[in-house]
Amino acid sequence: MLAREDQSRLKHTPLHALHVASGGKMVPFAGYDMPVQYATGVLREHLHTRERAGLFDVSHMGQIELRPKSGKLEDAALALERLVPQDIVGVAPGRQRYAQFTNDAGGILDDLMVANFGSHLFLVVNAACKADDEAHLRAHLSDVCEVEPLSDRALIALQGPKAEAVLAKYCPDARAMRFMDAGPRRVDGVDCFVSRSGYTGEDGFEISVPAAQAEQLAKALLADGDVLPVGLGARDSLRLEAGLCLYGHDIDTTTTPVEGALEWSIQKSRRAGGARAGGFPGSDIVLARLQTGAPRRRVGLRPEGRAPVREGARLFADAASTEPIGAVTSGGFGPSLNAPVAMGYLPSAQATIGTTVFAELRGQRLPLRTATMPFVANTYKR
């Protein structure tokens, strides 16, 4: 628990009062007072999202507009490509793409979403990194772009198989959207930015809404019998089952996109021999590892038995070894599977699917098998 004076320094999202009124158990997260769960509990919130729909407050995340001073979107896209290994020029209007900011060693400063809104780019970055990300953009792109943080907006995510039917009542355009579509939409009479994406592995939407209208919209969505409010606890177990990285845990400044098993996100145009190969921080290292492989890899792990293996657990090649070969970076119980799941890093030689390794758990060695991710198949509408 934080001391009372520390609690008073936590920031509140525009939905804070609604969380408290709804019985949310509030905890500190990335400088914000956020709900970890509601009275229904993490297990029910998790399963309800998989079966129907969950509503998440992700307003703590950073929303940033990148506007080209020339008025030409391609100039903003080319500028952003100085900082990320992804093809931003190729993101069509009304679409978005997953990306990473890299450092000079090829490590990941943050991961983010980049959307093409026609006249400008719209970025969503992680809460704990948003101040540094804004400074990073200003330091490197101010010659070409205006960097505008959108601090007067909330961000909510509606996730699950019923998400489309629920949102379509307030935004008929939602039915026509496909996975990774993004752009301005009217939702319940409010001008919003809507993307068909999320962090659960389920079909769903993320809705950027003016702060003043956020509670009104959240209440409208929660009034549907298919929708439950969901806290950070189930958000974490859902993304873990989906095999999705949590920045600062599964990826960080010491992991390249290749080590993090994120090479799928680097398009051909930015790779060696591509039209705009390299040119981002650490590109020599990242491009070399794309061709020759990385010394270690992020892998999925399925522990034997029912005991979860948590973040930080050391991994060993066999039951007797004293020298660890890797570590778990995320782990917990997967309610959809009724079994524990985890992810972590292993040397590439041990990262092949089906390899058995051992974790140290309460003084015992527990076997785990490397497994494909996602652990639960995604249901994106493509």
PyMOL commands that set and color helices and strands:
alter all, ss='L'
color gray80, all
select helices_A, chain A and resi 4-9+16-21+42-51+73-80+127-141+163-168+172-176+211-222+232-241+263-265+268-270+283-292+348-350
alter helices_A, ss='H'
color red, helices_A
select strands_A, chain A and resi 25-29+32-37+53-57+62-68+96-102+108-116+121-125+145-149+153-159+182-187+190-195+204-210+227-229+296-303+314-316+326-334+339-347+356-361+364-371
alter strands_A, ss='S'
color yellow, strands_A
deselect
rebuild
show_as cartoon
